Amino acid sequence: MSRRIVKEVFVQAPPDVVWRALTEAEELTRWFPVDARVQPGLGGSIWISFGGGVEGEAPITAWEPNRRFEWTETRGAVKLAVDFQLEAKSGGTVVRLVNSGFGAGPDWDDEFHMTERGWAYFMQHLRWYLERHRGKPRDLIVFRELVALTPAEAFQRLSGTAGLSKDDGLAAASPASAYETTTAHGDRLSGEILTSSPATGQLGLTIRELDDATLFLEMEPAPTGVRAGFWLSTYGLGSDEVARAREKFERLYRSALRLDSDAAT
């Protein structure tokens, strides 16, 4: 018995535009991986990388332009499929994601739940990119340090009073709701909550003050603690603005996780 993840989002863009965002390497890197290569067509392949050795290549097992795109990863007897299905509707496109093949046993739990919340964010990021930033290159600011904390502890530090919200309100915010907050360093942030799962240490939101950038926090369990992921995607900012954002958020990230103290590894 296997488990599957199903996510659906409506995008105000025609199917051919969504199709390119899913199947062209340059477009993929504007909302999903750090780097990508695609050999198009049935029997072709897709390679994606999130940096730091987190990468992989898989054969394309379905290719129906503007309708369906699937790749399949084989792990021994296990086949994990990522299947995107497109349907034109009301002047836009319904995008349905089915990620299947996860085992039912407890040894699959961490991967299943982390992947489920990851897709909850990336499907919203796909929508946000196509509706707000279509065709714009992405400047990605990433911090991903290994710290000697539990996922819950790292998430609380980054999302709470030591990090993004002095009032500790972000973790309780609901997806699709608006938010306003002030960081521990006094910077005002506002926008929309894209996804929220304190239980798995994941939070996605937009930042109006950075021209509708998106931010994804993801706490990845590791053998000696947690890898605290901070993924800030900006579009259309000048190089000086990107540099200032990197400097500001790196200070916040490091202070929230106490990376300059004995508490971090």
C-alpha positions, -999 to +999 in steps of 0.1 A: +000+000+000+015+034-010+006+070-002+002+099-026+002+137-024-024+156-043-023+194-047-044+216-069-041+253-077-059+277-101-035+299-121-045+330-140-025+320-170-033+299-201-022+262-202+006+269-227+022+294-203+019+270-174+033+242-195+064+262-202+069+270-165+068+232-158+089+219-187+115+245-196+146+246-176+149+284-174+113+287-163+116+260-137+145+278-120+122+308-115+099+291-091+112+256-082+148+243-082+181+263-081+192+247-114+175+224-140+180+206-173+153+192-195+155+168-224+119+173-236+095+146-248+084+111-238+116+092-230+135+123-223+147+134-189+146+161-162+174+170-139+169+193-110+192+206-082+185+225-050+222+230-043+245+213-018+244+180-035+206+178-034+199+168-070+187+141-092+177+130-127+146+111-138+130+099-170+100+117-184+071+092-184+043+113-197+045+143-222+012+157-235+019+193-243-004+217-224-021+188-207+002+164-188+038+161-177+052+133-155+086+121-144+093+089-124+121+082-099+130+045-094+144+034-060+148-003-062+113-017-062+098+017-054+086+041-081+079+077-071+060+096-098+055+134-101+025+140-123+013+175-134-021+176-150-034+209-167-070+218-174-081+251-191-108+268-170-124+302-166-097+319-186-069+303-166-055+269-158-062+243-130-029+227-122-032+193-104-001+177-089-001+140-080+031+128-063+026+090-058+045+059-046+054+068-010+055+037+012+029+033+040+055+024+067+069+047+094+103+048+076+086+069+049+068+093+073+094+121+074+099+122+036+062+120+029+052+148+053+081+171+043+074+165+006+037+172+011+043+205+028+070+214+002+045+209-026+019+230-007+044+258-010+058+252-045+023+250-061+015+284-046+049+297-057+041+285-093+009+305-091+026+336-076+054+336-101+031+333-132+006+358-119+030+384-104+064+379-120+059+360-153+091+360-174+113+377-148+146+361-137+148+351-101+175+363-076+175+335-050+189+342-015+195+310+004+208+302+039+208+265+049+229+258+080+231+227+101+222+236+137+220+214+168+183+220+173+150+201+168+129+211+138+104+227+161+131+247+179+147+260+147+113+269+132+103+288+164+135+308+164+132+318+127+095+324+126+090+338+161+102+365+184+139+360+177+133+361+139+106+372+116+078+382+140+083+400+173+047+393+183+052+355+175+021+357+152+034+341+120+034+305+130-004+307+138-013+325+105-035+306+081-028+299+044-043+325+020-045+351+049-028+385+049-002+392+075+017+422+089+047+417+112+078+434+125+110+414+127+133+411+157+155+437+140+127+462+135+119+457+098+082+457+088+070+429+066+036+423+051+020+401+024+002+368+021+007+335+038+012+308+011+015+278+033+020+271+070+029+239+088+046+244+122+044+207+129+068+200+100+087+233+104+076+249+071+062+283+063+058+301+030+048+338+026+051+368+002+069+400+011+053+431-003+083+453+008+106+434-016+083+438-046+062+407-038+091+384-031+085+349-017+101+333+014+100+296+023+113+283+056+119+246+057+134+227+086+150+195+073+157+168+099+194+157+099+212+130+120+228+157+142+201+183+143+183+202+116+192+219+084+174+252+086+164+263+051+157+300+044+148+304+007+141+340-004+130+345-041+132+380-054+122+394-088+130+426-105+151+441-078+183+459-086+217+444-076+221+468-047+186+460-033+194+422-036+227+427-018+210+447+010+183+421+014+209+393+016+229+412+043+198+421+063+182+386+063+216+369+069+220+389+101+185+380+111+190+343+103+222+340+121+211+358+152+178+339+154+196+306+152+225+319+174+250+308+148+277+329+163+273+313+197+281+280+212+246+269+206+252+262+169+273+237+150 
